[in-house]
Amino acid sequence: MNPQTGIYGWSPGSGGVHHYRVAEPLRVAGDCGVHVGSGNRLDDEICATHDTIIGHMIWDERPSQAWEILAAKGSHRLVFDIDDVMWSPDWDPFVKHYTTEVLYRVWRNIRLAHVVTTPSPVIAEYVSTFNPNVWVVPNTVPLYLTELSMPPRPPSVTRSLMRAEQPRFVVGYQGSPSHEHDWPAWLERDLLRFLTARPRWDLHFWGPDEIPGWPPQRVGHTPWKSSVRDYYMSLSMDIGIGHLKPSVFNAGKSSLRAVEFAALGIPAVLSAGPAYDGWVDHGSTGLLIDPGDSWYDALHALAGDDIMRARMAQNAREKALDWTTEACIGRWVEAWNSV
C-alpha cells in the first residue's frame, strides 16, 4: 500500500531550529489544507500516513539507517534540511561533535535525499556538490508578529524607569552560547562607551545565560522562554544589534535576526556580510556595519535621532511583510514539489 499524501517533519530537537525549519512551514501548509505532522521520532505508522518526509540535519547512526532504508524503498519523497555550516564550525561543542564520521553520515543522507533545503545561499552552493537539487528557503516569521505592539520593557529596564524621570531606551541582543566568539573585546568596549555617552540607554540580552562583566544597573538579561511565541512576546527594545565575526561558519548563518527585528519594527544594527546583506537596507531599515567600522559611532548616532529610528522601524515592518511564512510558503512548496 502506498503511503497517504502528507508531509512529516522529522527533527532530532524541539527548539528554535525545529520551529523555523520544520514546524513553522508545516503550520502554514496545514492551514492550507495539507496533512502534516512533526516530531523527533519516525515509525511505520508515520510513514504510512505521510508520503513526504522532511529530515532536519539527520546525522545520528540509527536515524541515518532509517533514512537509508526509506531511500532504498523508494516509497517516500525525502527532503533533507540543513541550516548551518557544520563542516567548518567555530564553536568548540560543534567542533567536537561534527567529526569526520558524523559528517560522512550527513553527506550520505544529503545524497540520498530527493530535495535539499537550506536558508543560506552559501550552504546551498557547498551542498550542491553532493546533491544538485538544492533550494534556498529563508527562515521566516509568522504574520502575526508584524502586527504585535511592542511588549513592556524587561524588568531590569523597568527598574531603571523607576529611578528616572525621563524615558529610557534599550539596545537589545538575542543569541545562543554558540555566538560567544562574536563578542570580541573591542565590541564590548564600544558598547560600554555607548552606555557612558548615552545615560538614558540600557543594554539587554535575551538568551540562555547571563552575561558577566557588565554594569548591573545598566545591563539586564531575559532567559529563553518555553515557546517561541512567548519569546516573541518578551522582545522589547528600541535598537537591535547582531555582530558576526567574519568566518566560514558565519557566512552561512541565516537572516533570521534581521527578519525578527524587522517584523517587530526594531531598527537593526548588524554586521555587513552574507548573513544580513539584502535583508537590511542600510540607512532605511537599519544599519550594516563593515568590518573595522565603529559600532559606537553607529549606535550613538541612531540613539540620538528619534525620527530616524521611527522611520526605520516603519520601513522595516513594511518590508517584513514579504518575509512571513504565510508570504513565503510557496517557496517551500516549490522545493517540496521539485521531484
Stockholm file with secondary structure:
# STOCKHOLM 1.0

chainA/1-339         MNPQTGIYGWSPGSGGVHHYRVAEPLRVAGDCGVHVGSGNRLDDEICATHDTIIGHMIWDERPSQAWEILAAKGSHRLVFDIDDVMWSPDWDPFVKHYTTEVLYRVWRNIRLAHVVTTPSPVIAEYVSTFNPNVWVVPNTVPLYLTELSMPPRPPSVTRSLMRAEQPRFVVGYQGSPSHEHDWPAWLERDLLRFLTARPRWDLHFWGPDEIPGWPPQRVGHTPWKSSVRDYYMSLSMDIGIGHLKPSVFNAGKSSLRAVEFAALGIPAVLSAGPAYDGWVDHGSTGLLIDPGDSWYDALHALAGDDIMRARMAQNAREKALDWTTEACIGRWVEAWNSV
#=GR chainA/1-339 SS CCCCSCEEEECSCCSHHHIIIIIHHHHHHHHTTCCEEEESCCCHHHHHHCSEEEEESCCSHHHHHHHHHHHHHTCSEEEEECCSCTTSCCSHHHHHHSCHHHHHHHHHHHHHCSEEEESCHHHHHHHTTTCSCEEECCCCBCGGGGGCCCCCCCHHHHHHHHHCSSCCEEEEEECCGGGGGGCCHHHHHHHHHHHHHCTTEEEEEESSSCCTTSCTTTEEEECCCSSHHHHHHHCCCSEEEECCCSCHHHHTCCSHHHHHHHHTTCCEEEECSTTTBTTBCBTTTEEEECTTSCHHHHHHHHHTCHHHHHHHHHHHHHHHGGGBHHHHHHHHHHHHTTC
#=GC SS_cons         CCCCSCEEEECSCCSHHHIIIIIHHHHHHHHTTCCEEEESCCCHHHHHHCSEEEEESCCSHHHHHHHHHHHHHTCSEEEEECCSCTTSCCSHHHHHHSCHHHHHHHHHHHHHCSEEEESCHHHHHHHTTTCSCEEECCCCBCGGGGGCCCCCCCHHHHHHHHHCSSCCEEEEEECCGGGGGGCCHHHHHHHHHHHHHCTTEEEEEESSSCCTTSCTTTEEEECCCSSHHHHHHHCCCSEEEECCCSCHHHHTCCSHHHHHHHHTTCCEEEECSTTTBTTBCBTTTEEEECTTSCHHHHHHHHHTCHHHHHHHHHHHHHHHGGGBHHHHHHHHHHHHTTC
//
